[in-house]
Amino acid sequence: MYSQRFWKKNWDEGVTDIDPEEFEKTYNEIIQPAFDDFPDNVAFSYIDVEVTYAELDKYANQFANMLIGNGFQKGDIIGINLPQICLNI
């Protein structure tokens, strides 16, 4: 819980904390403006594959909907296992 963060006990008297409701955001809330403002820009490229922000947003939503459709809920922990890629460059 935010109010029990250990470092607060070491603060000088009179020091106040920020309002966590104002500054704590989800990862999605932080990056969504880039998806909205630059949909046609390349979000990342790997070898000969380029993915735009619009495409990445679409794939991320498909993945999230698949998880929801399989019973996952907000706060659940998932693991993602990807194959190791060997590059012979």
Phi and psi in degrees as a GROMACS rama.xvg file:
@    title "Ramachandran Plot"
@    xaxis  label "Phi"
@    yaxis  label "Psi"
@TYPE xy
-58.8278  -40.4345  TYR-2
-67.7524  -13.5  SER-3
-104.454  16.7417  GLN-4
-63.5339  130.565  ARG-5
-62.0404  -32.3212  PHE-6
-68.9608  -19.9008  TRP-7
-63.8132  -27.7073  LYS-8
-68.8054  -16.3768  LYS-9
-98.5381  3.17412  ASN-10
-74.9355  148.117  TRP-11
-66.4782  152.82  ASP-12
-59.7263  136.65  GLU-13
93.6325  -13.042  GLY-14
-75.4154  130.361  VAL-15
-109.005  159.894  THR-16
-97.1248  162.023  ASP-17
-75.3528  161.421  ILE-18
-82.4732  111.787  ASP-19
-61.0827  -27.3177  PRO-20
-64.8061  -28.0491  GLU-21
-84.0489  -31.18  GLU-22
-113.808  -20.5576  PHE-23
-84.0591  123.139  GLU-24
-129.738  157.661  LYS-25
-77.9505  162.164  THR-26
-57.9894  -41.5511  TYR-27
-61.8791  -40.2275  ASN-28
-65.7323  -28.8886  GLU-29
-77.1873  -42.6288  ILE-30
-93.5096  -16.3619  ILE-31
-55.4643  -37.3703  GLN-32
-57.3395  -35.0894  PRO-33
-64.9015  -39.5814  ALA-34
-65.068  -40.5163  PHE-35
-73.3009  -39.1828  ASP-36
-83.0191  -26.2286  ASP-37
-132.817  53.3429  PHE-38
-60.7157  -29.8358  PRO-39
-95.042  -3.48751  ASP-40
-76.9434  152.346  ASN-41
-74.4817  122.106  VAL-42
-80.0057  -41.5307  ALA-43
-159.628  157.91  PHE-44
-135.492  146.28  SER-45
-144.883  120.303  TYR-46
53.5619  -112.129  ILE-47
-105.548  14.4279  ASP-48
-109.092  126.672  VAL-49
-118.23  135.925  GLU-50
-123.702  125.109  VAL-51
-80.9494  166.799  THR-52
-61.1851  -38.1551  TYR-53
-63.4413  -42.9418  ALA-54
-66.211  -43.2143  GLU-55
-62.0552  -40.0492  LEU-56
-62.0189  -43.8356  ASP-57
-62.4005  -46.5547  LYS-58
-65.7232  -39.2074  TYR-59
-65.004  -40.0254  ALA-60
-67.4744  -38.0329  ASN-61
-62.6995  -42.5293  GLN-62
-64.4523  -45.4116  PHE-63
-62.3055  -42.3469  ALA-64
-66.5382  -33.783  ASN-65
-64.2573  -42.7279  MET-66
-62.858  -46.625  LEU-67
-61.2494  -41.9058  ILE-68
-64.3478  -21.1255  GLY-69
-100.86  15.6752  ASN-70
93.7262  1.66887  GLY-71
-73.5016  148.483  PHE-72
-128.461  163.926  GLN-73
-53.6484  131.13  LYS-74
97.7833  -16.6004  GLY-75
-67.3075  148.274  ASP-76
-102.326  131.711  ILE-77
-125.203  154.263  ILE-78
-112.256  144.145  GLY-79
-119.923  121.718  ILE-80
-107.767  114.56  ASN-81
-114.357  147.512  LEU-82
-69.6973  148.517  PRO-83
-75.1282  134.26  GLN-84
-102.473  126.164  ILE-85
-102.663  121.986  CYS-86
-102.439  128.432  LEU-87
-109.655  84.1561  ASN-88
